[in-house]
Amino acid sequence: MPLHHPSLRNVFCFSAGISACQSCWKMAVRLLAHMLMMQMEPNVVSFSAMISATEKGLHWQQALQCLQEMPNRKVCPNVVSISAALSACGNSVNGQWQHAWELFAGLFDSKIRANVISNNAVMSALEKGYQWQQAMSLFESAMQSNAQPNVSSFGSAISACEKGGQWEQASLFFEAMGEFEVQATLISYNALISAFEKGGQWQEALQIFSGMNQAKFQLDVISFNASMSACEKGSQWEQALSLFAGLFESKVFATVISFNAAISACEKGCQWQQAMSLFESAVSSRVRPNVISFSSAISACEKGGQLQQVVEGLHVVSNRTHLSSENSARLLLR
């Protein structure tokens, strides 16, 4: 069919329209449905744009349905459409790693050559699904196939190691970024700190945190929370409090996780006054304490022989946070 044929021009127009709907996947669906109603056959560009729109809208099921519909319409998927579907699986809340893995295997069966985008999408899904061994295997395979990893590749690899408790492997990946001339980002640093925190390596976590400061990175709440949690696990309450103070000095908004890490560190260090002070600060601020906050504060007071402080504190907090008497009793009798 000649390029100037009206039907072909309409397909191009609709495909362009679907591509423009990346922030509104429902509109993209309506455009594709309108194409079919007008008996226009979508091409690989139309489908790829549709899959990408559903991926941006975090609707992985629709992305897979669209990909499966392509052969029915005699349209062969390409690496773009498959990568978009892989990304949809990887970006889903729980990370649909099984679907992503099956899709990726099918990519090789169809003799479509994987690229760094498809590799990264699968690794992201595997990382979210706590499949660190498969993520590592995929990363190594990509390296052997001369697929140049980018910052997203390394970020997913480090995060996968963090979730698998493999802090040494995470550290090796971080060091390898320099060899590949890949510039580490805030996400990369935070993932490495979290890996050290999960592995109980508080000294290494603080070393990375300090390096971020020296490199003039704009630290976020994840940087502080992961570092404080590492200190808490290492029974370094003074270091945790120093980080907590630095969080406010950096004008970073503290979350309940921030308060919990600091309170728990004080509890482990038998610093009940500090723990209660932090707990009261959380209550008086916009942060709503949760069961971990209560449990850590109560445990700190118990270790300090301050049972009366616990009772009085719970009474005040129950009034401010609408904590029921039944729940207060459960906390005391846990």
N, C-alpha and C positions, 0 to 999 in steps of 0.2 A: 504494500500500500504506500503511495507517495507521501512524502512528509507533509505536503500541503493539504492532504485530504482533510475535510472538515471533521470527520469522526476522530481522526488521530489527533487533530488540534484540540478537540474537546477533552480527550483523554489526558493530554498534556496539561490542560487548564485545571482539570479536576485534581490531577496528581499534585500540581503546584498548590492548589487550595488545601488539600489534605496536609501537605508539608507545612503549610502556614498555620495549621491548627495544632501544633505540638503542645501548646499550653491548654488546649481544650479538646480532649479526646472524644467527647460526645459529639462535637461538631464534625470531627473527622469521620466518625461513624455515619453520621447523617449524609455527608458528602459521598461516601463510598456506596451507601444504600441508594442514593439518588442516581449514581452512575449505573448501577445494576438495573434500576427501574427504567432507565432510559436505554437499556439494552446495550450499554457500552461496556466492553470488557476491560477491567483494570489490568494494568501491566505490572511488571516487577517494581517499578518506581512507586506506583499507587499503593501496592501492598506494603512495601517497605516503609513508606511514610505512615501508613495506617498503624503498622506494628510499633513504629517509633512513638506515635502519639499515645497509644495505649500504655507503652512502657513509661512514658513521662507521667501518665496519669495513675501509675502504680496498679495497673489492671493486667496482671500476667496471664490470667485465664483467657481474656479476650485476645491478647497478643498471640498465644499459642493457637487459638481457634483460627485466627486470621492466617497464620503460617500454614496450618493444616488445610485451609481452603485453597491455597495457591495451586497445588497439583490438580485439584478438582476443576480449576479454571484454566488448566493447561499452561500455568505460569510456573517456571522453574525458580525456586528460591535461590538467592545468591548470598554471598558472605554478608552483605549489608542487612538483608532481611533476617537472616539467621542470627547475626550479632545483636540486632535490635530485640529479637525474641529472647536471646540469652540474657541481655541486660534487663529485660522485664522480669525474668525469673530471679536474677541477682538482686534487683532493687526492691523486690517484694519484702513485706515486713519480716517474714520468717525465713526468707531466702530459699526458694524452691530448687535446692541443689540437685535433687534427683532428676527433675525435668530438665534442668540445665545440662546435667551430665549426659543424659540420653540424647539431647539435641546436639551436643558437641560431638558425641560419638557418631551420630548420623551425618554430621558435616563431613567427616572423613570418608564415610561410606559413599557419599555422593561425589567424592573427589573434589570438593570445594576446599580451597586452601584457606586454613585459618590465618587470621592476622592478629595483631596485638590487641585490637578491640574485642574480638571474640574470646581470645585467651583471658583478658582481664575480666570480661563479663562472667565467665565460668568460675574463675578464681574468686570473684566477689561472692557468688552464690555458695561456693564451697566454704568460704570463710564464715559466712553467716550461718551456714549449716553445721559448723564445728567439725568440718571434714578436713582437718589440717594436713593429714598425710596425702590425701588426693590432691590438695592444693599445691603441696610441695612437689609432688610427682609431675603435675602439670607445668609448674614453673620450670623445672629442670628440663622437661621435654621441649618447652618453648625455647630455652637457651640453646639446646642442641640443634634445633632447627633454624638457628640463626635469626629468630624473631627477637628484635631488639626490645627489651623490656623498658617501660617508661615508669613514671612516678606512681601511677595507679597500680601497675604490676607489683612493684615493691611494696606499696602500701597494703595491698590485699595479702601478700605473702607474709608480711610482718604481723598483720592482724590475725591471720590464720594461726601463726605460731603462738601468738598471745593467747588465743582461745584454747589452744592445745597444751598450754603450759610449757612451751618450748622456748624459753627465754634465750638460751644460747644460740639456737638457730635464728631467732629473730634478730639478735645482735649481728650475726654473720650477714644476714640479708641487708641490714642497715649499712654495714661497712662496705658491702658490695655496690651500693648505690654510687659511691665515689668512683669506683673502678669503671662504672658504665657512664660516668659523667652525668648522673641523674641528680638533680638538686632536691635535697630533702625538704619536705613541707611540714607545716604544723601538724598535719594529720599523721605523717610518718613518725615524727618525734613522739607524739602522744601515744601512738600504737606501741612504740618501743618502751616507753615508760610503763605502760599498762602491762607489757610482757614481763618486765622486771618486777613489777608489783605482784603479779600472779605467781612469779617464781620466788618470791620472798627475798629479792635482791634490792634492798632499800638503798644501799650505797650507790649502786649503778644507776638506780632511778634518779637519785639526787644529782649525780654527775651529769646525766643527760639534761636534767632540768636546768642546772647551772649553765651548761653549754648553750641552751636555748636563750637564756638571759643574755649571755655574752654575745650571741649572734644577733641580738636585738629582735628576736621573734616576738610578736604580739601574743603573749600567753593567754590562753582561754581557761575557762573553768575546768575543762577536762584535764589540762596540764596540771593544774593545782590539785584537783581531786585524786588523780592517779598517783601523784607524788606523795600526797598526804596519806593515802591508803597504804602505800609502800612503807612509809614510816610507822604507821599504825601496826602493820603486820610485823615490823621489825622492832616493836616496843620502843620506838624513838619518839616519845611524846613531846619533848622539847622541839625537835625538828618539825614535827607536825604542826605545833602551835606557831612556830616561826613562819611556816608556809601559809598557815591560815591568816596570819597578820598580813603577809605579803599579798594575799589575794585581795584584801580590801585596799591596800596601798596601790595596787595596780588597777583599782576601780573595776574589778571583775565581780559580777553579781554571784554571791554564794548560793548554792542549792542545798537541799536537805542532805545530799550526799556529802557535801563539804562539811557541814556541821557534824554529821554522823562519824566521818573519818576522824575529826578532831576530838570529839567526845569519846569515841572508842579508844583513841590513843591515850587520852588522859586516864581512862578507866584501867587500861592495861598498866599504866604507870603509877596507879594508886594515887592519882591526883584528883580527889573527889571535888575539891572546891573549884578547880579549873573546869571540870566536867559540868558541874551544876551551873557555873557562870555561862558556859557556852550554851547549855540547854536553855537557860532563861533568855539568852540573847536570841536564840532561834525562835522561841515563843513570842518574843516582843517584836520580832521582825516579820517580814512577809513570808518567811519560810515556815511551813507547817510541819512540825515533828511527826515522824512515823514510829512504828513499833520498834525499829532499831534504835532510834533516838532515845525513846523511853527506857528500853532495856539496858542500853549502855550507861545512861545516867543513873538508873537504879543500882546497877551492878557496881558502879564507881562509889556510890554512897554506902553500899553494903560493905565494900572492902575497907572503907574508912570508918566503919562502925557508926554511920549516921542514918540510922533507920528513921528517926523522927524527921530528918531532912527529906527523906523519900516521901513520907506520908504527906508532909506539908506541901512539898513540890507538886505532887500529883493532884492534891486538892486545888491548888492555884491553877495548874495547867488544865484540869478538867473543866474549870469554869471558863477558861479562855478559848479552849479548842473544842468544847462540847464533847469531851471524852466522857463516856458513861461511867457510872459507878461500878457497873459490872466489869467493864474493861479495865478500870483502875485496879480492881481487886485481882483480876487475872494477872496483871503485870506484877503486882506485889507477890503473888503466890506462884509465879511461874517456876 
